[in-house]
């Protein structure tokens, strides 16, 4: 299965709440990153390829826009 990169932008001031929501649902073995440039973004890198499914439906009150997911194959 392909690795999935999942990305979402949080509503201003709600990044910690969105992070808690993500951490509660992220697949085992996935890595979660928070933007270090001040933008309220979260990224999940999931080698199991299931993050897009387990993180589908981020709450509208936490996500500034719908999440995006991309699949990648290891080279």
Secondary structure, 3 states (H helix, E strand, C coil): CCEEEEEEEECCCCHHHHHHHHHHHCCCCCEEEECCCCCCEEEEEECCCCHHHHCCCCCCCCECCCCEEEEECCC
